[in-house]
Amino acid sequence: MRLGEFLKQQDQHEPAPTHPVSFKAIGKNPRGEDFTVEITAALAFVDEDRRARMLNAAQVAMRQLYPAGEPPSAELGNEQAYQLLLLALRDADDSRVQFAENVDQLKRALVKPVAERLYGEYQEFVADEFPDVIEPEQFKALVEEAEKNSLSGLLASTAYSTLRRALPGLAAHFATSVTPISGATAPA
């Protein structure tokens, strides 16, 4: 079956997952005083077509600020992160609805550490939902290592990204394994 045929079977698929997020935002009251508010929203996937348009919007915004030359890479990276968050942040009650009206509204509402955390959560959300494939030989070696070591030993001896990709498979393997896990006791 071809991609278009898979995508046409919309009613046979589950909606794409979202990831709930909570954070503090800044606003201004009618007197011009800052206030903070607790926010709940959701992160949703940004497909590659929208991501490409987002990257272009970031370039356009930076060219307006730096018409005589290239913007600093940190500034461009910040703009790209805010543009991505504009697309990824959705209404907590209806993920079809964009959370912020525009990127300027989002920038005024978020302090940099909050924006960085949300961007990081988006990256983790995508990595968790679309993990890289781990090769069978590498998975077998990880199972052998896990059978010999504790979790802390496995973490110390294996690259985090590799372990993260293999974790669902390792959990499934050990959940159905008849081999007792080191240090585990049977429930009373």
C-alpha positions in Angstrom: 0.0 0.0 0.0 1.2 3.5 -0.8 1.4 6.5 1.6 -1.7 8.2 0.2 -3.7 5.0 0.7 -2.6 4.8 4.4 -3.4 8.5 4.9 -6.9 8.2 3.3 -7.9 5.6 6.0 -8.4 8.5 8.5 -11.3 6.9 10.4 -9.2 3.8 11.1 -6.5 5.6 12.9 -6.1 7.1 16.4 -5.7 10.8 16.6 -2.0 11.9 16.9 -1.0 12.1 20.6 -0.4 15.4 22.3 1.8 16.1 25.3 0.3 18.2 28.1 2.4 21.0 29.5 2.1 23.5 32.3 4.1 26.7 32.7 4.0 30.2 34.0 3.5 33.1 31.6 3.7 36.9 31.9 1.0 39.4 31.0 0.2 43.0 31.6 -2.9 44.3 33.3 -4.7 47.5 32.1 -2.5 49.7 34.3 0.6 48.3 32.5 1.8 46.2 35.5 3.2 42.7 34.9 1.5 39.7 36.4 2.1 36.0 36.1 -0.4 33.3 35.3 -0.3 29.5 35.4 -1.0 28.0 31.9 -2.0 24.6 30.7 -1.6 23.8 27.0 -0.6 20.8 24.9 2.3 20.1 22.5 1.4 18.7 19.1 3.6 17.4 16.3 4.8 19.9 13.7 5.1 18.1 10.3 8.1 18.8 8.0 6.1 21.0 5.6 5.0 23.4 8.4 8.5 23.1 10.0 10.1 24.2 6.7 7.7 27.2 6.5 8.6 28.0 10.2 12.3 28.0 9.4 11.6 30.4 6.5 9.6 32.7 8.8 12.5 32.7 11.3 14.9 33.7 8.5 12.5 36.5 7.3 12.2 37.8 10.9 15.9 37.9 11.3 16.6 39.6 8.0 14.3 42.4 9.1 16.3 42.8 12.3 19.7 42.4 10.6 19.3 43.8 7.1 23.0 44.4 6.7 24.2 40.9 7.4 23.8 37.6 9.1 22.1 37.5 12.5 24.0 35.9 15.4 23.4 32.2 15.4 22.0 32.3 18.9 19.4 34.9 17.8 18.4 32.8 14.8 18.2 29.7 17.1 15.9 31.6 19.5 13.7 32.8 16.7 13.4 29.3 15.3 12.5 27.9 18.8 9.8 30.5 19.2 8.4 29.9 15.7 8.3 26.1 16.4 6.6 26.7 19.7 4.0 28.8 18.0 3.1 25.8 15.8 3.5 23.1 18.4 1.7 24.7 21.4 -2.0 24.0 21.2 -5.1 24.7 23.3 -5.3 22.1 26.1 -9.0 21.4 25.4 -8.8 21.3 21.6 -5.5 20.5 20.0 -6.8 21.7 16.6 -6.6 25.3 18.0 -3.3 27.1 18.0 -2.4 28.3 21.5 -0.9 31.7 20.8 -2.1 34.2 18.2 1.3 35.0 16.8 5.0 34.7 17.7 5.2 38.1 19.2 2.4 37.3 21.7 4.3 34.2 22.6 7.6 36.0 23.1 5.9 38.6 25.3 4.4 35.8 27.5 7.4 33.6 28.0 10.7 34.1 29.8 13.6 32.4 28.1 14.0 29.5 30.6 10.3 28.6 30.2 10.7 28.8 26.4 13.8 26.6 26.5 12.0 24.1 28.7 9.0 23.9 26.4 11.3 23.5 23.4 13.2 20.7 25.2 9.9 19.0 26.1 8.8 19.2 22.5 12.1 17.6 21.3 11.6 14.8 24.0 8.0 14.3 23.0 9.0 13.8 19.3 11.9 11.5 20.2 9.6 9.4 22.5 6.9 9.0 19.8 9.2 8.5 16.8 12.3 6.8 18.2 15.2 5.8 16.0 15.4 2.2 15.0 17.8 0.1 17.0 19.6 -2.6 15.2 18.9 -6.2 16.3 22.6 -6.9 17.1 22.8 -3.8 19.3 19.5 -4.7 21.0 20.8 -8.2 21.8 24.0 -6.7 23.3 21.9 -4.4 25.4 19.8 -7.3 26.7 23.0 -9.2 27.6 24.4 -6.1 29.4 21.1 -5.6 31.2 21.1 -9.2 32.4 24.6 -8.7 33.9 24.2 -5.3 35.4 21.9 -3.1 37.5 20.1 -0.2 35.9 22.8 2.2 37.1 25.5 -0.1 35.6 23.6 -0.2 32.3 23.3 3.6 32.3 27.0 4.0 33.0 28.1 1.6 30.3 25.7 2.6 27.5 25.1 5.9 25.6 21.9 7.5 26.8 20.5 8.0 23.3 21.0 4.3 22.6 19.4 3.2 25.8 16.5 5.6 25.3 15.8 4.1 21.9 16.0 0.5 23.3 14.1 1.1 26.5 10.6 0.1 25.2 12.1 -3.1 23.8 14.0 -3.9 26.9 10.9 -3.3 29.1 8.9 -5.7 26.9 11.7 -8.2 26.9 12.1 -8.3 30.7 8.3 -8.1 31.3 7.9 -11.4 29.5 11.3 -12.9 30.5 11.4 -15.9 32.8 14.9 -14.7 33.9 14.7 -13.1 37.3 16.0 -9.5 37.4 19.0 -9.0 39.7 18.0 -8.0 43.1 14.2 -8.4 42.4 12.1 -10.3 44.8 8.8 -12.0 44.3 5.7 -10.1 45.5 4.4 -11.3 48.9 
